[in-house]
Amino acid sequence: MALDELSAKDFTVVGTRPLRPDGVDKVTGRARFGADAYAPGMLHGAILRSPHAHARIVRIDASAAESSPGVKAVITRKDFSSELEGDNWDILENVMAGEKVLYDGHALAAVAATSVFAARDALKLIEVEYEILPHVTDVDEAMKDGAPVIRDGAADASVPPGMHPNVVRYHENGHGDVDTGFAEADLVIGNSFRTEATHQGYIEPHACLAQLGPDGKGELWCCTQGHFVAGKICASLLGIDASQLRVTASEIGGGFGGKTTVFIEPVALALSRKTNRPVKVVMDRSEVFRATGPTSSASMDVKIGMRKDGTITAAEGVFRLQGGAFPGAPMEFSAMCGFAPYNLKHVRCEGWDVICNRPKQAAYRAPGSPMGAFAVESVIDELCNRLGLDPIDVRLKNASKEGTKAAFGPRFQRIGLVETLEAARDHPHYSAPLLEGQGRGVSCGFWFNHAGETAVSLALAEDGTVSLSVGTPDIGGSRASMCQMAAEALGIPYDKVRTTVADTATLGYNDVSHGSRVTYASGLATIKAAEDTIDKLCTRAAREWGIDREAVIWEDGCARPAGPNAGDFEPMSLAKIASRMGRTGGPIVGHYEATPEGAGVSFATHLVDAEVDKETGATKVVRYTVAQDAGKAIHPSYVEGQFQGGAAQGIGWALNEEYVYGEDGRLQNPGFLDYRIPVASDLPMIDTVIVEVPNPGHPYGVRGVGETSICPPLAAIANAVSNAAGVRLRELPMSPPRILEALEMAREDSG
């Protein structure tokens, strides 16, 4: 379908706001989350974690724990497969330490007992002798000569010679000649920026129930964003066949990228195999903070040149990110996303992946992009202020459009950045007056969208209703969206479709619910499965009418004869054909399995008004507006919720949230009491503008929306706070002490 046809397409179900299919279960407590699973004879697992940031494990003596009342098994690293390499070796090393513990909270042993209390008491009886080693938790310090070496040989071939062993990956992108571009500028500004690691802050801790027998056959129930991937990893770590491990995804109490890998699941399976009984493991909040993936912290240098008319002549960025004690910090995404909103003739970016004595980072909505946007958009704001230019006009003047060569290489197809900027400019928020002590900030943000392996099955019941099986856990309303797209394609009411997240033994392999892929990829697969079903329905109708299949079309939920040789027959509804399928050839099931191509990238523009008390350093976000391109909003309420959720999490990241490590390398705030996520009283009303520039790679124009919404907030809030305070804030979070320090330095400089 051409883009103009897609834009004009009339939808019946898509774009409406039906009730969520899981709503009743969630509000009545009937929905089953990770810790809600039980099994006969179930044991409880607990994990011993290192109190040191970096230490060699000299000896583990678990004999006292093994003889403790109620204890059925103790495991260490030797209970896992030893024939691993690459990513799986890193995952296992994070799940259960081998020769060394690499961060405060690193797991090194586990116990299964008849009660949670017996298991936790047994942990205290395990004797561990450590050789304490020097540690480093700061990304810049970890790159310096003389910094403690965390893991020798962890670097890949991309790292230039002569770098410290803690530098494990290097990335470079760009085009043109930045020196030439800077020489053409009327003003060049370059500054350094820092962000601290933050946690996804999901409400539900990690939890699982595992059963693995001596025959290598097992069951795993867990709260995850990707049960197929979890099963594949666990099977590898335990040395069993992936097909013998059936994994079921529970409801999920938040993930945001943090539940895309495994932490406790292999431990529970290993304990179950050793005891031949089901084992349940549930993390407490301290474990979640100390041992599951937060974001990376970042140190960045950004330099941008601009003419007096607002034209950007050149841009350069260096992005240093630490990903904990293992390679994988998303520095390439910081480098690729930061300048993506702009049409640049000269641009160069570097990314450095650095390991530190911290827990392995995990995705947190658009990993790497918010940090890059914070640095880039802050410098653009400084340039606009110095040159007296309107920040939205400057962004419109330099905005990426269809055909623009991205800073990371390819040319963009149809994108909606300009439309989001125009929506922000035309919104009443942008022209509203500011009060004394308030400032306004603007920022753009960008994220790629992912496709991934996807399989869907759509089965008809004899009463004409539909059962849709998908393999992507619902982390943001995807069941409703899948029902809508299936109903739209089939021409039946929304309430005639039920979507179920199938287990790994029921459906073909599905990639994780991440990368803003679910509504795009699973939605496309749902439409294709519906089309497969329609073809079979039309074939049944043609058979009953005694005409060729080509003489039957599907329209408004019915098979209809069409063409000169079709004959004069009454249309047959889906329900009517389904009621006869037992007599006309048996079950009717539609399938689609593929790795779809055509995921469309996404842009957003955020407006923020913030207020700063210069006496105390306290800040308050007083107004917030999000304009984002959704391609096509399948369920607008869910889309608005994603926009608002990203903004809310960005407010926390920008103003309050941070991992605080002491001189001993231990995390000082592993709980919501000291790690302060925003509560309702911290947040303003967040207005949303859904921009719809259809993605030509999807039948209904869908673009992913779950991650782009967290890309602009850090910079938009920093720009607002900086403009309100009259001093530029370049380190996040912008806590009161940091604001007061910046104000004091500004007074000293001016005095």
Summary of the structure (lengths in Angstrom):
residues: 751
radius of gyration: 27.4
end to end distance: 65.1
largest distance: 94.0
contacts: 2887
relative contact order: 0.13
helix: 32%
strand: 24%
